[in-house]
Amino acid sequence: MSDNALLKLIGGLSAEKRSMLSRLLHLRPEPIAIIGMGCRFPGGADHPEAFWQLLCDEVDAVGEVPAGRWDAQALYNPEPGTPGKITSRWGGFLSQVDQFDAQFFGISDREAESMDPQQRLLLEVAWEALEDAGLPAEHLRGSKTGVFVGLCANDYARMLYADAERIDAHTGAGAAASIVANRLSYLLDLQGPSIAVDTACSSSLVAVHLACQSLRAGECRLVVAAGVNLILSPGMSITFSKARMLSADGRCKTFDSRADGFGRGEGCGAIVLKRLSEATADGDDIRAVIRGSALNQDGRSNGMTAPNGLAQQAVLRQALEAAGLQASEVSYIEAHGTGTSLGDPIEVESLAEVYGQPRSAGETCFLGSVKTNIGHLEGAAGIAGLIKVVLSLQHGLIPANLHFRKLNPNIALTGTPFAIPTHLQEWSSCSPRRCAGVSAFGFGGTNAHVILEEFMPPPRLAIPSREVHLLLLSAQDRQALRALAAAYIEQLDGQGDIALHDICYSANLRRTHHRHRLAIVGQSGQEFLDQLRAFHQAEAFPQSVRAAQSGEGRSRLAFVFAGQEVRYWGIGRALAEREPVFRAALAECDAYIRPCAGHSVLEAFAAEPSEWPFYRFEFAQLSAFAVQVALATLWKSWGIQPDAVVGYGLAEAAAAHVAGILNLEDAVNVVYQQARLLQCTVEPGRGRMLATELDRPTAEKWIAGYEDRVAVAAIDSPSATVLSGETAAIEAVLQDLPYCALGRWLPCDYALHSPQMDSLQAELVQVLSGITVRPATTAVFSTLRDQTSGNFDAHYWGCAVREPIDYAAAIDTLISQGYDQFIEISPHPDLARATRQCLDYRGRQGAVLSSLERNKDEQATLLTSLGALYTRGYAGRPWQQPYACGGRLVRLPSYPWQRRRYWWPTAKRP
């Protein structure tokens, strides 16, 4: 029924019947989105892209039994009935299954030795699948995320228990099949269902079905469904040889007349699932959709391990019904297809009964089996076939079914739409979307069938463009970080159409961030490559540091508002054009500035430099105030919230506003009245200000005799002060100062914080008597002596232009309270040197960062400081960075595991 017809029907029903229909509709299975995948399959297919390349290249990944497993030659005998012998020396094997990055998962070496390598393998592959889905681990902690894992091998458990003396406290959990799922849930703090499934060769596809059911039932919002299989001992191979199930050459010759049994294989696959409606709403990158699935059992048939064609037909029909599809809409079947002379014909006959009706326009339904590439992965066979189909749907191609020369004489394809692909070919379909079925049958009779559909992503929404980009990389140690940088170099090198925004979005927001971090700022892919190579080739790199772990406590951050100086006219203009948040904050300030100043900050930024009205002192100060407020707003929008603020000189009004003490209108009035009265009351040029390399006692000594005309205006650090006073008097003092103490003349025509300010102090208090002081929402540290953070009334602002600025004391107090990160909120980092001197005087390490800097790209300066915060551990939540505006999730290099070899029961224990 169409949606319009359904709406028309609902509209004519009574309220009671509409409620009943609504409940029934909610019972309809919702499609399930596959939003992430990870895999480790034979032939070096260590991730989905490598697996797809293996399929496209028609790689036969079957090889001889690795020497570390068992002596294949000694156990080989082609006669199936030979006691203790195996009829094949071949299979699809992984390399280095005894290696594992235990440190990454916080597992001790002793415990890792007792862990079934299937557990180890699943942890890494599941992590890769979650990374592929763009789900940082911190987002999942405590969530109702489920884990369903299919497996049927227990070789390691038998090996561990074979030597009683080697059994320890970790053996029970290390050998238990249930722990394969439970350990992943434990390590990631996932609190949804956690289930290990053993239905033999259908285990992993059954796990997928149960995961979908759990999602639809509301038991969880996210699921990791997986399968794992490792062949660690010869026992099961001997059993299968006795049962005449194994192929002599280890190949699954599915559907072929030469089919003589299956070749064993091993590997691991994991997929991340979410309800389609939620995946779409969350903006996930959806690889494909599970439309429906079904399970059943053979029941009593010709033998417990014999396939039951009628049961297979039933499960296929049930899956189609659950998917709401017609059989003719499915154009590819990933068959169970083990390559046995009995099983293949029964399966194809069952497929023909359900999917085999002739189709319009002669449309073809292809049959294939990934077992022809990598062997029969038993407990992981279903997930391997499913991942193959997802990749085929994404690429619109069907890989070849290997080892097919002549059709098995017991299989009849005549009169059916079926064809067996012998080369890579386009996947054509008459249906609006390509659909496929995946089968897996357990040798004990548990059958599973899953129906997949390709996903058509909606049109991509436009996102704000960026000219400068920040790339954040991290790992658990420096070696892994350098390996990750090398992987990025390999991926980015030679790509001319790199979508930098998407790469940074994926790396910054959709990855878990670890202790060792690297931040890179650049405008092009080449800049990224140059910096990545520089880091990879040298141990030292200024932006790579060991960041604090959450248990060590977060660094404390202060915003430092520097005194506004008119020499930086126009700084912030580029941000007004590029950053909507910055521009909106400027506009809010402008609404109060324009009436009193007679000029608009936004219009001034838009005008040519020759037309700027910044020559007017009060407008220059108001513009600087607006830029500071906008900068603070922009930092906050990126998730960088100050723990405290401190203002220097005329910038204290901006600090007071950001701290919540003054509303915007009152803060603008304070700046305007200070600048207006200064310009009206004091004749420009009568006073000057001089920065010196003197401590306060020494500075006071040098101005002795001039106290009525010269004052120590500011104590910037333990070794830097500013003198202020009448021009002639301060020049006289200058004549006596030693050369090493000289700093620079400040570009100011007024002697602030000197006796010249006495005449305007009382008037300033009067004109500001109407301001309202509110409780601070952020800690604020005053630079005036004997003042507290709660006393910012009119009297305070009167004192602020006359009393000396004791910036050093304010910063010293911050440092003593644990503040070690400072962001200067100003058009130029004028206080950076003084702040570092204060840190050095205390013997403390810290970061002093800039918001803007003249003659430098404004976005680059901001992002460089943001990257420095990230590497120091402050920006532990990178999804609150500039890229929170969105982007497209792209495939990035997987985490570079730093594996080490662990004890193998068949080898000598280290």
N, C-alpha and C positions, 0 to 999 in steps of 0.2 A: 504494500500500500504506500502511495506517495505521501509526502509530508503534508501537502495541501488537503488531500483526502482525509488524512488522519485528523487534521485540525478541524475540518468540517464535521467529521463524525463526533469528535469530542464536544464541539459546540452545541450539538443537539441533545446531549445526555444530561440527566439530572445530576445534581451535586454529588449524590451518593455514588452513582455509577462512574462519574468522572474520577472520584477518589479511588474507587476500586480499580479503574483502568490505569490510573497513575501508579498504583502499587504493582500492577502486573507489568507495566512498561519498565519499571525499575528492576524487574527480575530478568529482563533481557540482557544478555551478556554484553558488556561494554568492550569495545576493542581495546587492546593493550598495546602501548607503544614501546618499541625497543629503542632506548635512547643511548645505550652504550654497549660496547663489546670488547672483550679481551680474549686472547687465545694463545696457546702454545702447542703447535702441532708439528708432526715430523716434517723433515725437509727444510728446517730453518724458518718455518712459519710462526714467528714469535709475536706477531701482532696481526690484526685483520688485513692490513694492506699487504703485508708480506704473504699472507695466506691467499689473498686474491691473485697476487702475481704468480704464485705457485700453480693455482688452478688455470690461469690463462696460459701459462707456459707448458701446460700438460706435463707437469713434473710427476714422476713416479718416485715417491719419497720412501719406498720400502728398501731396506738394506739388511745386512747381516746383523745378527744379534751382537750388541756391543760386548767387548771382552769383559767389562766389569760386571756383567749380569750373571752369566754362567758360562761354562766351557761348552759352547754350542757344538763344536766338532765332536767332543767326547760323548755328548748326549744324542747326537744325530743318528737316526737310522730310518731309512725310507719305508721300512715295513711297519704298518700301523700297530700290529700286535706285539711288537717287541717290548718286553717289560722295561720300564724306566727310561724309555727312549722317546725322542721327539721326531716327528716326520718332516720337520722343516727347520732350516737354520735362518729363516728370514722373518722380517716384521717391520712395522713402522715405529721406529724408536726415536725418543728425544735424546739429546746429548746433555750431559752434566746434570742429571736429575738428583745428584747427591749434593748440589750446591744450593745455598739459600742465604738471603740477606736477613739473618736473625736480628741484627742490631737495629735495623729499620723498624721492625715490629716490636722492639723491646723485649725480645725473647733471649734468655740466657743460652750460652753454647751448650750447656749440659741438657737443657730441656730440648733444644733443637735436635740434638743427637737422637733423642727418643721419639721424636715426631715422625710419623709416617710422611715420607716425601710427598704424598698426595696432599697432605695438609699444607706443607710448605708451598707446593706449586699453586694450590688454590689461592692462598693468601696473595701471592704476587699477581696472579692473573685477575683475581677479583679487584685488586687495587687498580690495575690497569684499566679494567672495564669501567670502574667508577670515575677514573680520570678521563676516559673517553667520553663519558656522559657529562663531564664538566661539573662533578659533584665533589667539592672539597670535603675532606673527612670531618672537619669541625661542624659542617652543616648537618651531619648525620648523627652526631652524638646524642644519645637519648631518644632518638626518633623511632617510630614504629616501622622500621625497615626490616623486611624479612629476608631470610637466606634459605634457599632450597638447593640442595646439592645432590646430584645423582652419582653413585659410584657402586662398584660391586667387587673390586679387587681388595684383598686383605693380605697380600704377600708379606708386607713389612711386619704386620702383627705376628704372623707365624714365625718369622725370622727372629723377632725380638724375644718371643717367649720360648724359643728353642733352647736358649742358654739361660737357665735359672739364675746363674750368678750375675748376669748382666741386667736383670730386672731391677729397676729403681723406682723412686716415687713418681717419676714422670712417665713411666711406661704405660700405665693405664690410660691416661688421656692421650698419649702419643699414638697408641695403637687402636683406640676406639673409633669406629666408623662414624658415630654420632658427632664426635668432636670436629670432624672435617667442616661441618657447618657451624657448630657452636663456637669454634675458636675465632672464626671471622666475626661473628656477632659480638663476642667478648672483646676482641681487640679494638673494634671500631665503636663499641658501645651501642650496638643496634638492638632494639628491644622489641622487634616484631618476631613472628614465628621463625624458628631456626631448626631446619629438619634435614636430615640425611635420608636419601631414598635409595633403596636397593631393589630393583626389579630386573636385575641383570642388564641385558643390552638395551632395554628401554628406559633405564634409570634416569638419564638426564632429560629426556623428553617428558617423562612423567613429572620430573621436578619442575619443568616449565609449565606444564598444565596445572599443577598444584599451586604454583606461584601466581598464575593468572586468576585462579579461583580465589585465592587469598586476597588479592587486590580487589576483585569484584565484591567480595564479602565485606570489605572495609577493615579487614584485620591489619592491613598495612597500607602505606601510601607509596612505598617504593620497595622493590624486590631485586635481590641479586639471585639469578637462577643459573646454575652451573652444572658441569659434569667433569669428572676427573678420572683418569685411569692410568696406572703405571704397572708395568710388567717387571717385577723385581726378582722373581724366582721361577724356576722351570716347572713347578708343580702343575699349574693349570694347563700349560702347554702339553705336558704328558697326558693329562686327562683328555684334552681335546684330540690328541693323536689317537688315543685308544678308541674314542668315539668316531674316528675317521672324519672329523670336522675340518682339519687344517688343510690349507692349500700347500702343496709341495714346495712351490716357489715363493710362498708368502704373499702372493697377489690375490686380490679379490677380482675375479674376472666376471663381474656382474653381467648377467643376461647372455653371456657368451657360451658357446657350445663346449668350450674347454673348462668351464667352471668345475672346480674340484675341491671346493671348500674355501674357507676364509683365511686371510692372513691377519694375524693379531697386530694391533696398533695401540699406541698410547698417546696421551695428550690431555689438555685441559681447555675448556671453553667456558666463558661466563658472559652473560648478558644482563643488562640493567633494565628493569621494566617499571612502567608507570601507567596508570589509566590514561587513555588517549586524551580525554578532556583536560586533565590536569597537566599533562605534558605539553599540550598546545598552549594552555594558559600560562605555563611557566617559561615558555619560549625555548623549550628543549630542542636539541637537534635530533629529530626522529629519523632513525634509519629505516624502519619498516614497522608494520602493524600486524599484531596477531589478531585475526578476526575471530577465530574459534578453535577449540581443541576438544579432544575426547579421549577417554580411557575405557578399556574393557578387558575381559579375561577370556581365554579360550574355553575354560571349563573342561569337562571331561571329553577328550578327543582321542585320536589314535595313539597318543603317547604324550606324557607330560611335556616332553621337549619337542614334540612335533608341531609344526605350524597348523593353524586352523583357519582355512580360507573363509568360512562363513563368519567367524569372529572378526577377521580382518575387514571384511565387507561392512560389517555392522559398525565398527569404529570409524571407518571412513564416512559413512552416512551420518553418524552422530556428529562428527566434526563439521561436516558441511551444514547440517542443521543449526549447530551452534554458531557458525559463521554467518548464517543467513545468505548463503551463496548457492547457486546452481552448479552442478558438476561441470558444466560447459564453460564456466567462468575461470576455471583453474587450468592453466596452460603449462604447468611444470609440476612434476612429482619427484621429490627427492626420496627415492625408495629406500627401504631398509637394505635391500640388495646386497646380501653378504657374499654372493657368488657361490652358493651351494646349488647342486644340481636339483635338489628337491625344493628348497625354499624359494628360489627365484621364480620358478613357474607358478607356484601357488600364489605368490604375491602378485604377479602380473595378472593372473586370472582374477584375483579379487579386485585389482584396480580396474580391469576391463568391465567388471560387473557394475561398478559405481561410476567410474570416469570414462568408460570406453565407448559411449554412444557416439555415433558419427556427428560431426559438428558442421555448422553452416560454413560455406565457403572453404571447406576442407581445412579448417584450422587445425593446427598440430598441438598435441600435448606431449611434451618431452619427458622422458624418463631418464634418470641418472642416479649415480651413487658416489658420494665423496670417498667411499671406501676404496674405490679403484685408485685413488691418489695416495691415501695415507694409511690404508688398512682399516680393519674393524676395531674401533676404539672402545668397544664393549660398553662399559658404563658411561662413557663420554661420547658414544657414537651419535646419539640423537642431537646433542648440542653442536657437534661438528657439522652435521648435515644442515641444521638450522642456520648456523652462521654462514655457511656456503650460500644458502638461498637468499639470505638477507643481502649479502654482497652482490649476488646476481641481480636481485631486484634493483639495487642502487645503481648498478652499471648498465642495466638493460641488456645483459649478455648471459648466455648459457655456456658454461665450460664443457669440455669434452668428457665423455665417459670412457676412461682409459681401458685398454686390454680388450676392446670389443672388436672382434673380427667377423664372427659368424654367429647368428642368433641361435640360442639354445633351442634344439628341435622340439623341446617340450613347451616352448613359449610361442603363442600365436598372436601376432600383431595385426594380421589381415582383418580389415573391417573395423579397426579401432583408429582413433586419432593419434595413437602413440608413435613416437619415433625416438630413437636413441641417438643422441648427439655424438658425433665422432670428431668434432672440431669446435673451437670457440665460434659461436654464432650469435647473431642478434636475437633478442627475445621479442618476437612479435606477438601481439595479442589483439583480438577483436574487442575485448572488454575495455571499459574505460580505464581500468587499472589492472596491472599484472597481478595475478594471484598464483600461489603455489601451495602444495601440500608437502608435509614432511612426515615420514613414518619411522617408527622404531618399535621393534617387537622383541620382548624378552623371551629367552628360551624356556622360561617357566610359564609363559602364556599371557603375560601382561602386555597389552598392545596400546600404543599411543599414536595419535595422529594430530598434527597441528597445521592450521591453515594460515598462511601469511599473505599479506597484501602490501604492495608498494605504497609509499606515502608521498603525496604531492605537497610539498611545503607551500604555505601561502606566500604571496609576494612580500619581499623583505621591506620593512619600514625604513624610511630614511632616518639616519642617525647623524648627529652633529659631526661635521668633518673636523679633523685635527691636523695641523701642520707639523706638530711635534708630538712624539710618542714616547711613552715610558714602558719598558719591558722589565718585568720582575721574574727572576728565576730563583729557585731555592732547592736545597737538598739537605740531607742529614749530616754530611760532612764535606770538607773542602774537596776531597777527591771525587766524590759523586757530583759536586757542583761543576767541577771542571769537565767531567764526563758529560753532564747535561749540556754545558755550553758547546761541547764538540758536536753533540747530536743536533743542536739548533743550527750550528754552522753548516752541517751536512744538509739539513732540510732547507735552509734559506739560500744556500749558495746556488747561483744559477737561475733562480726564480725571478723573472723580471716583473711579474704581476703580483707581487706580494701585497696582500691586504693587511697593512701594518695595524690598522685599527682592530681588525678581527684577531690577529695574532696576539696583540697586547691584551685585548678583552679576554681571550681564552686563557692566556697565561696568568693574568693578574687576578681575574675574578673567579675563574672556574677550575683552579688548581689548589691543592693543599699547599700551604707554605711552611717550610721547615726552618731549621736553625741557621743554616749557612745560606746567605742571600746575596744576590747580585742585582743591581739596578742599572739599567742602561737607558739613556735618553738620546733620541736621534730623530732625524727627519726623513730618513730613507733606509731601505733595506741594506744598502752598502754601509751606512754608518753603523747599523747594528752589527753587521758582519765584522767590520774593522774592530769594534770594541770587544766583541765576543772572542775574536782571534787574539787580541791583546791580553785578555783575561786568561784564555786557555794556554797561552804560551809562556806565561809568567805567573809565579806564585802570588806576587803582590799585585793588588788592584785596589785603588782607593775606596771603591764603593762596595767591596766585598768584606763583610765582617761577620763574626759569630754573633748572632742575635740572641737576645735573652729568651729563654723558654717561659711559658706562662707561669710555671711554678716559681720562677725567680722574681716575679713581680714586674709590672709594667713601668717603664720610665715615666717620669713626670715632665710635663711640657708646659712652657710659659710662652705667651705671645708678648713680644717686646715692641712697643709703639715708639718709634724714634721721633724726635722733634722735627717738625716740618721745615724744610728749607726750600726756598723759591727757585734754587738753581736746577731743580729736577722737573721743570715744567713739561707737561705732556707725558710723563711716565705713567703707564697704565692705559694709554690710548689703545694699544694693540689688544689688551685684554678686554676692553670695552667692545671691541669688534668681534672677538673670538669666543668669549665666555658669557653665555646668557645670564648665569647667576651673578657674575661680577657686574654686568651692565644693569641688571634689575636693581641691585643694591645701590649703584650710582644714581639711578633714577629716583629711588626712594629718598636719598640724601638731597638730590637736586630739587625736590619739591619744597624743601625748607630753605635751601641755599639761594635759589633764584629770587624770592621776594626781598631778602635782606641785602644781597650782594648786587642785584641788578644784572647778573649774568648767569647763564646756565653752564654747569660743568659738562654735561653731555654735548651741548652745542660747541663749547670751547674745544673739546676733544675732536669733534668732527671738522672744525675749521682748520684752515692752513696755519702753520706756525706764525706767519707774519700777522695773523689776525687774532692771536691768542690774547685774552685780557688778563693774563697772569701777572702783568706788571703791577697791578693793584695788589697791595700787600694782603688786604683782608681776603680778597678772592683767591689768591694763591694759597693762603692758609686753609681756607674752606675747601678748596679743591684737594689739597693734600689730605685733609680730614676725610673727605668722601672716598678717596682712593684707599685709605687705611681701613675704613669700615667695610668697603667692598672686598678688600683682600681677606679680612677676617671672615666675612660671610662665605667667600669662596672656599677657604680652608675648611670651614665647618661643614660645608656641603659635601666635602670629600671625606668626611668622617674624622677629621683632625680637630678634636675638641681640646682647647687649652684647659689645663688644670688651674692656671693663674694668668693674670695679665699685669703688666707694669708699663707705665707711660713715662716718657722723658719730655720734660718741658711742656711746650704747647700741645704735644700729642697726648697728654693725660686725659683730655676730654674724649678722644676716641677710645682710649682704654676704659674709661669709666662707662661709656655707652656699651661697649662690647661686654663688660662685666655686669651689665644690667642696672647700674646705679643711676644713670641718666637716660631718659628717653631720647629719641633722635632729635626732636625739636629743641629740647633744652641743651643737648650736646652741641648742636649747631650754633645755638645762641651764645654759649660759652666761648667757642672759637671766634665767632664774629665779634663779640664785644671786646675780647682780648686784643684782636688785631686792629679793630676800629680805634679803640682808645689809645693803643700804642702809636698808631699812625697820626692821630689827631693831637696827642699830648706831647709826644717827644719828637723833637726835630731830627729827621734822618741825618746821619753822618756825625752826630755829636758823640756817639759811642761806638765801640767796637768790642769784639769778643775774640780771644786768643786761646787756642788749645795748646797745652804744654805737657811736657813729660815730667811733671813734678807731682810728688805726693802732696796731700793737703797741708801737713805741717810746714813743709818747705815752701809751698806756694804762699801761705800766710806770712811766712818770714820775709819773702821777697817783696810783698806789697806793703810791708810795714811803713807807715808814714803817709800812705796813700789811701787809707781805709775809707775816707770820706768820698773818694772818687773812683776807687777800684775795689772790686770784691772777687772772692772765689765764687764764681757763678755755678760751677758744677764739679762734683767729684765723680769722674767717670769710672775710675778703677783705682786700686791701691797705688798706681804709679802714673796716673793721668788726671789732670784737672783742667778746667777752663777758667780763664780770667776775663772779667767783664768790667767796663767802666768808660770814663771819658777818654776820648781819643788821645789827647795830649798826655794824660796821666799814664795810660796803659803803654803808650810808646816810650815814656820815660822808664817805666818798669822794664820794658823789653830791652833797653840798652844795657841793663845790669845783669840780665839772665844769661847763664852759660849757654853756649851754642848747643850742647847736647840736650838741653831742656826745651828747646824751641820745638813747637809743633807747627801749627798753621793758623792763619787768620780764618775765622769763620765768615762765610758770605752773608753777613747780617749787618744792617745799618743801625742796629739798636743794641744798647747795652742791657740786655735782659738780666734779671736777677742781680742787679747792682743798685746803688743809691739812686740812679736816674729813674727807677720804677716807683719811688716813693710817692710821686705826684699822682699816679693813676690808680694806686692800690685801693684807696677809699672809694673812688668813683666806680671802680669795677665791682666792688662788693655791693654797692647800691643798685647798679643796673641788673645785677644777677640775683637780686633778693627773691625773685619770684620762681626760681627753679625748684623742682621737686627732687629730693634725694630718696632713692628707693633702696631696699636691701639688695646686696650684691648676690647675683646668681653664680658668679665665678669669683674665686679669690682674687683680690686686687691688692697689689703692694705699692704703697705710696713712696715717692722719692723725696718727700719732704720730711724733715726730722720732726719727731713728736706728733706725727699724724697717724691716724688709723684708717683702715679701709672703709670704715663706716662714716667718715666725716668729709664729705665732698660737697658741702654747702657753699653759699656765696663767699663766706669768709675764707674758705679753703682756696678758692680760685683767686681771691685777692692776694693771698700769701704766695700762691704758686708763681706769680710773675716777679716777686721780689726775693723770696727766700732761695737759698742755693739748692740745686738739684743734687741729692745724694744717691746717685744711681748705684754706685759701688755698694752702699749699705743695703739697698733693696735687693740687688743680685746676690749679695753675700747671704742674706736671709733666705732667699730662694734656694741657694745651693745647700745651706745647712738643713733645709727641710726636704732634701732629696731631689730637687729639680736639676736635671742634667741635659735637657733639650730646650733650646731657645729658637724661636722663629721670629725674625725681625719683620714686623709689619710696617713697611715704609717703602718709599720709592727707591731707596738705596741703602745698603747695609752699613750705615754710619756708626752703629754701636757694636758691630761684630768684634772689632779688635778689643774694645773695652770689656766686652763680655768674656772673651777668651782669657784676658788678663785676670779677671776675677776668678775664673775657673782654675787657672794656673796657680794663682796665689793660694788657693785652697788645696791644690794638689789633686784636683778632680778631673776626670775625663768627661767630656760632654760634646754635644753637637750644637753649633751656632749656625743657623741656616738663614738664607735670604729668601724673601718673597719676590723682590724685583731688584734689578741692578741695571744702571744706565749702560747703554751700548750693548746690551745683551738681549737676545730673544726672550720676551716676557714669559711665554709658556714654557720655554726650555728651563728658565731659571726656577720657576715654580716646580716643575716636574723633577728637576734635579734635587731640590730640597725634599720633595716628597719621597724620592727614591732613597735619599740619605736616611730619612725617618724609617723607611721600610727596612733597610739593612741593619738599623740599630734596634729593630724589634718593636718600635712604637706602632707602626702601621700594620698590626697583626691581622687586620681585617681588610684585605685589599679589595674586596668587592665594594667598599665604600670610596673607592678612588674615582678619578675622573671618568673611568670607563663604565661606571655604573649606569650611564645613559644608554648602554646597550651595545650590542655587536653580534656577530655571527660566530657560533662556536666552531672552531676549526681544529683539525687533528694536529696535535703537537707531539714531539718526541715523548716516549714513555719514560717513566722514572728510571734512571740508570742504576740498577741494582748493584750493590757492592757485595757480591756473594763470596762465601768461603765454603770450603768442602767440609762436610760433617761425616761423622763415623758411619760406616756401612757395615751391617752385621756380617757380611761375607768377607770383610777385610779385617786386617789387624787393627784393633782399636788404638788410636793415638794416645 
